[in-house]
Amino acid sequence: MRPIVLATSTITSFLALALGAAGCRDIAPEASAASVDEQAASAPDRGKPDPVVLDAAAMVRDGRRIFRFDTFGDEAFWTDVLRLNEPISRVSPRTALAVGLKVDVEALPKKVVSDLRAGRVNLDDPAVTLALLQADAVLGVKGVVEGGRLRSIGITCASCHSTVDDSLAPGIGRRLDGWPNQDLDVGAIVSLSPNLQALADVLSKGGTPVDVDTVKQVLASWGPGKYDAELNLDAKGLRPDGKASATVIPPAFGLAGVNLHTWTGWGSVPYWNAYVAATQLRGIGTFFDPRLNDAARFPVAAATGLGDVRPGPGKEDLITPKLGALHFYQLALKAPPAPEGSFDPALAARGKALFAGRAKCATCHVPPLFTEPGWAMHTAEELAIDDFQAKRSPDERYRTAPLKGLWTHTKRGFYHDGRFETLGAVVDHYDASGVGNGGTPLGLGASEKAALVEFLKSL
């Protein structure tokens, strides 16, 4: 088989069509359909549209739709089991915004936008919430409104991994796909369920009885911008020290070239898409990971069959056929550049030299991925932290987190659980603990630490 070689013009056409024709305003707002057609026509085979380019554009379009709007059939859980449609139908827009739900201004009619700007919309009226859901304007939440009632509710990827730019008002603006929703209080929202007994029953299958009050305590411990994706595997709702077991919601951008996803690895991006769709959103489809059959480590998962999830007799797989396009779209989401004026360029330049040299950061955070190509996993001992969260994962390690776009998720702290409130605290920890230096303290001075912080802010 002859190798396929793409000329520069083909690559340009690919990017323009994949990102422009897909209508991804947040990626390439300047691309027009006409320019895309012209570039596609400049393919090497004398004017014929390149099928690879066209397929890529279709994949991005499909992936964006799936990311934003596809529930994978999870209404069967959020509506039929938890009955979240009942309390949400009584929630006002002001309350919804307070728990971190976001509104896409571009999904709203122009009159509604002008009324919002003029303060003529009653944000205390639950009927407005239903209207926003009916317009598909609430990020990550799909509601079916019939006869003035919210008949069903479903959740999509965008609920946790998108936010808005607040261009109209706090919580209301243009979509920012891939950005972690640092304001979303998942625990508070789930706590509204009239049937938390269903969660208590599932967690009790781990061998220790769990009541509704305990479920409420665990959900309340999460707080904004955090979620526990292992709770229904091991029922470890709280750490041994009484702190929350939840971790910071990670970004879904900047993943091209990155092997493992989330704080403790486990698998690739499509692995986690399948895992979340089947075991967290509780959609209808297939997920397979026999590691979760270990009853000693994952008692709830083993008891409930989460290591081998299937659609069920007569049911269509609503997850597997969508993983390819969803993955493709996520890989197209680049980490956003740091805003001008948000860091000191001269100090960042000095920090860059330290990052690659004396501070030894680049040993693991290899530019330009700023993680390690390959199996980017390390023990808790190497990172000089406790192993609680690592022990909840199959490989019992922490992933070397990519650093691109770090400035977008500073609100809930750093490391997997947000334990370090500032970047300065992270640098202090690396310096004193000798992370990346075999445990020998680095001995960085105050000005060197300040320079490293500015470089991290610039990524």
N, C-alpha and C positions, 0 to 999 in steps of 0.2 A: 504494500500500500504506500502510495506517495505521500509525503508529509504535506499538510495544509499550511500554506504560508499566507498570512494576511498582510496586504500592503497598507501603508499609512492611511490612504484614502478609505480603505475598507474599515479600518478601525474607527476612523472619524465618523463614517456613516453609521457604524454599529452604535457608537455612543449617542449620536444625535437621534437616531431612530428609537433606540431602546429607552432613552431617558426623555426625549422630547415628544415623540409621537405618543408615548404612553400618557402624556398629560401630567407628568409629575412636576407640578409647579414648584414644589419644595426642592427639587433637584436641578432642573434645567428650565426655568421659566421663560427664557428667551427663545427657545426653539419653537418654530412654527411648522404647521403641517406641510406647507409648501417647500420650506427649506429642507425638511426631512425627505420629502419625495425626490427633490433634486439630488440630494446626497446619496440616497439609496440607488438612484439611477446611475451613479458614477461607479458602480461596482466594476470589478476588473473584467467581467465577461460582457463588455461593450453595451452597457445601458440596461441590461436586464436586472431587475431587482434581486438582490442577494437574499436567498431564502433564509440564510442564517440570521441576517439582520432583521428580516421580517418576523421570524420566529422569536427572536430576542425581544422585539417590541411587544409582541403578543404576550410573552411570558411576564414582562414587567407590568403590563396592563392587568393581566389576570392576577398576578401576585399582589398588586396593590389593592385590588378589589377584595381578595381573600383576606389580606391583612386588616383592612379597614372594616369590612362588613360581614365576613363569613363566620357563623357561629358553630359550624360543624355539627349542627343539630343539638347543641347543648341546652336548648329550651326544655328538653326532657328532664334536665336536672334543675336548672334555675327556676323554671316555672312549675313543672309537675311535682318536683320533690320539695325544694326550698320555698316555693310559692312567693318568690321575691317580687313578682309583678303586683301583688296585693299592697305591700307597704310603699313601693315606689310610686304607685298611682296616687298616693297621698302626699308625696314629697314635693315641696316647692322648689323652683329653680335656685333660690337663694341657699336652701339647705343642700341641694345637690352640688352646687359650686363649693360649698363649705367643706364637703367631704372629698373634694378633688375631682369630681366629674368635670369634663371640659366640653365646650360648645364650639363647633366648627362654624364660623361666621359665613363661610362661603356656601354653606348648605341652606342658608336662610334667605327668604325672599327679601328684596331690597327694602320693602316697606317695614318689615320687621327690624331690619338693621337700622333704618333711620329712626324707628320708634325706640329702639334700645339706646341709641345715641342721645335721644331727646328725653330719655327717662320716662317714656310713656308705656313701658311694659311692666306689668305688675309681677315682680319677681317672687312675690309671696303666694302666688296663685298656682296650685298644683295642675290646673288645666293647662297652664303654659308649659309645664314639664311634658305633658302628654303631646302637646303640639310640637315641641322640640324633638321628641322621640319619633313622632310620625314623619318629621322631615329628615330623619337620619342625621340629625345634627349633633347628637350626643356621642362623643368619641367612645367607641368600643361597646356601646350598648344598643342592641336592636330590639325595638319594641313594636308589637302589633297592637294598634289602637283601633277598636271597633265599637261604634255606638257610644263613644265617650268613655270607654273603659279600656284599660291596659290588659289585653287578653293574654299576652305572653311576653317574656323577656329572655333575651339571649346575650351572651358576652363574646366579644371578639378579641383578637390579639392587641388591637389598638387601645383597649381599656388601660392596660398597664404600660404599653410601649409606644405611646404617642402623647403629645401634649399640644398646646397652642401657644402662639406668640403674644397673647394678651393684647393684640392690636386694637380691639374695640373696648375691652374692659378686662379686669382680672378673671381668667378662666374662659374668656370668649375671644376667639381670634382665628387665625389661619392655622391649619394643621401642621404639626412638626412630627412626621412619622419617624419612628425609631428612637425618639427621645424618651427617656424614662419619665413616667408621671410621678414626680416627687411629692405631689400633693394628694394622690389617691389613697384614701383610707379604706382599703379593702375589708379590713376587720370590722369597721363600723358599718359598712354597707351590708356585709353578710349577716351581721348581728340583727338586722331588721327582719330577718326571716321568721315567719310564724312557726316554722318547723325545724328549729335547731336540734330537736330530738333526733332527726335523721343523721346529723353529723355526730352526735353523741353515740348513736348506735354503731356507726362505722368505726369510730375510734375505739370503742369498747371491744371490738373484735381483735384488738392487739393483746388481749388477756387481762387488762386492768379496766374495771368499770369506769366509765366517764359519764358525768351527768351534764345537763344543760348549763348549769351555773359555771362549771369548769370550762365548757366551750366558750361561754361569754367572756370569762376571764382571759382566756388565751387570745381570742379575737381582739379584745381591748388592748392587749399588750403590744400588738403590732405597730399601731400608729401610722401616720402618713408616710407614703413612699416605701413601705416595706410589705413583704409577703413571705409566707412559709410554704414552700413548694414540696416539703418533705413531711408535713404534719400527717397526711393520710397514708404515709408509709410506715412511720415509727411511733406516732402518737406522742412525740416529745414536744409538748406544747410550750414548755419553758426550759431554760437552761438550769443546770444544777444550782447556779447562784440566784435563781429566781428571775433573771432577765428574760426578755423575749427571745424566742428561737427564730424569729423572722429575720430575713435578710433584705438588704436594699435592692429595690427593683433595678436590674441592670439595663443599659441601653441596648437597642437592637440595631444600631448603626455601626459602621466601621468594622464589619465582620468579614469582609472579603480578605481571604488569605489567613484568617484565624481558624485554627483547628477546633478547639474545644470551647464550649459555651457555658456561661454562668460561673459562679464563684468556685464551685468544686468540680468543674469539668463534666464528668460522666459521659459526654458524647458531643457530637457535632451539632451545628445549628439545626439541620433537619431532624436529628434525634430529639432535640428539645422541643421543636415544633410539634412532633408527634406526641411526645411525653405530656406537654401542657394541654394539647387539644384533647387527648384521651383521658388523662388522669387528673387534671386540674380543672379545665373548663367542663369536663365530663361530656364531651361530644361523642358522636357515634362513629366508631371506626376501629382501626387496628393499631395496636402498640405491643411491641414484644421486647422484653428485657429479662431474661431468666435470672439475672443477678438479684432481682427483687423478690425471688422466691425463697430467699434466705430468711426463715422465720425468726431466727435469733436476732438478726440485725434490722429486718423490716417486717415486724410481726403483723401490722395491719395490711400491708401490701400482699404478704403471703396468704393471709386469711381471706382477702377479698379478690385475689387473682389479678392484681395490677401488673404482674409480670407477663401476662398474656391476655391482652384485651382484644375482644372481637366484636363485630357489630351485632351479632345475635342472629338467630334464624329469621330469614326473610327480610332482614334490614340491609340497606345499602351502606357501604363504607363511605362516609362523608369526610374522611380525613386524608387517607392515603393518596387519592388522585390529586390532591391540592398541594402536597408537600413540595413538589418540584417548582412550581410557579412562586409559591410563598418564599421558598429559599432564594430563588433568583431575585425577587424584589428586594429582599432584605440585603443581599449582597450589593445591590445598587445604591443602598443608602450610605452615603459617605458621612464620616464624622464632620460636623460643622466646624469651620475655622473659628478661632477665638476672636471676639469682636475687637475692633480697633480701640485702643485706649484702655483695654481691660488688663494689660500687663505692661511692664517696663521692658522695651525691646533690648536696650543695652544690657540690662541685668539678666534678661532671658538668654542672651547670647553667651554670657559668661556661664550661666547655669547649664547651657547645652554642652559646653566643654567639660564641665564637672560631671554631668550626667554620663558622658561617654568615657570619662577618664577616672579621676580620683574617687568619685563617689560610687563608681562601679554599678550604677543603675542599669546601664545598657547591657550588662552581662545577661540579664534575664529579659528586660524590656527592650528587645532588639529593634532599633529603627529600621524601616518606617512603620512596621506593624506595632511596635512597642509591646510585644509579647514574644514568646519564643516559638519559632517555627518548629512544628513537631508536637511532642507530648509535653505541653507547658504546665507541668504539675510539680508541686513541692510539698514537703511535709510541714506540719505546724512548727516543728523544731527549727527548720530552716528559716521560717518567717518570724520566729520568736514570739509566737502567740499560742493560745490554747487550741486544742484539736477538736472541740465539741462539734462544730459544723462539718469539719472534714470527716469525722467518724460517721456522720449521717450519710455519707456518699459511698458508692462501691469501691472507689480507689483510695479513700481516706486521705485525700490530699487537697490542697488549694491550688487553683489555677493562677498563673501569672496573668493578671488582668490587663487587657489593652488599655493604653492611656490616651489615645486620640479622643478629642472631644471631652476631656475630663472636666472642663469648665461648665459643661451643661448639667452635671449631676453632683454638685457640691453641697446641695441643701441638706441632705440627710447624712452627711459624714462620709468617711472613707473606710476602706476594707469592706468585707462582705456584710458586716453588720453595722457599719457606720460608727465603729468604736472610736475612731479618730475624728474629731470635729473639724480640724483644719488640715490643710496640706503641710503646714509647718509642723504639726504634731506627727504626721507621717514621716517627714524627713528626720525629725528628732528620734523617732523610734528606729529607723534604719541606721542612723548614725550611732546611737548608743548600743544597739543590739548587734551591729555588724552584719545586718542582712545583706547577702551577696558578697560578704567578705569573710566567710567561714566563721562567723560569730565574733570576730575581732572588731571592736569599735573603730569607726572610721576617723574620728577626731576632727570632724568638720567644724570650721569656725562659724560664727553668727552670720557674717557676710556671705559665706559660701552657701549656707542653708537658705538664706534669703534669695540668692541667685537661683538655686534649684527650684524653689517655689515659683518664681517668676517664669522659669522655663516650663514647668508643669502647667501653669496657667495658660501658656501660649500654645499648647498642643491642640 
